Amino acid sequence: MLHKYPNVVPIPDSKNKERILENLDADQVTFTDEEFAALETALEGCKVYGHRGHVEEEGKGFLNKKPLR
């Protein structure tokens, strides 16, 4: 995600100190453009099941909702 969206801040979820420290090392991983393209191609071939929290239809997405008052 950091390669694709440099402004993204991942929030690892763990109660285990070792896993948190391990997750923090993710910013040390780098991909060449070719490696990243191959990864993206492979991921695009995977079928995703279940709700992802955002409806992709126009007018029903997060950005189109009216603010709460």
Secondary structure, DSSP 8 states (H G I E B T S, - for coil): -TTT-TT-------S-HHHHHHHHGGGG----HHHHHHHHHHHHTS---S--S---STTSSGGGS----
